[in-house]
Amino acid sequence: MDYLVYIAMFGAAATLFLWLRDARVFFRTGLPGYLKAAYWGVIYSALATLGIFFARFALDLLGLGLVLAALYLQGRIVREKIWGDEGTLQRFLGSVPRRTANKR
């Protein structure tokens, strides 16, 4: 396997991680922007997975292009702001008070 396949696999894993993050934030807060991001995340994850298959079978640049397109499109979805002025360490340790929205 070429090294570009590993780069495509890392990009697809990042796409899957972002999709699962959006789904988790929606289930915890009920915000509609994250619901839309979670729905579109399924399509973008499938596109990134297709990119892995193209990169694996000798079409490296096309596969990387699909993975990068999935990452770019996933970042363009408008989401509500859920973090305040807390620092990264506070968010990582979980000591930030959670704001919840009205669930459906």
Secondary structure, DSSP 8 states (H G I E B T S, - for coil): --HHHHHHHHHHHHHHHHHHHHHHHHHHH--HHHHHHHHHHHHHHHHHHHHHHHHHTT-HHHHHHHHHHHHHHHHTS-------S--HHHHHHT-S--------
